[in-house]
Amino acid sequence: MTFEKQIEKQVKETILKQINDCRFVEYHYSNKKRVPTDIVEKAWEKINWEEVTEYVTKQLQEQVCKTIVGNMITETKTDVKDILSVEGVRKKLRMKAYPKVMEVLNEL
């Protein structure tokens, strides 16, 4: 394939990808309209910081809880793996659990 054909193919593929991605028009940020600074300053002055603090606190609390629970789950999984890695413990556990499992299955 000639160099010109390769370029033509690449351009066609690029255009098709842009159409597929719904990027028909490119927006140049240099032409972007800016929000006047006095409007930003007025809005900034009207912010209720108590509400912001409450919102941020709720978000942080939720994230901390998720992190703690995630860490606890990981730690528990590790502990269970450690316990089950001992063959004698696995055998004892099977001996205790197997009859109970069969009891439940027989009830179905």
HUTA-V540335 format. One record per pair of residues at least 24 apart in sequence whose C-alpha atoms are under 10 Angstrom apart, sorted by the first residue. I is the first residue (numbers start at 1). J is the second residue. If there is no record, write none. Layout:
# HUTA-V540335
((I | J) (I | J))
This chain:
# HUTA-V540335
none
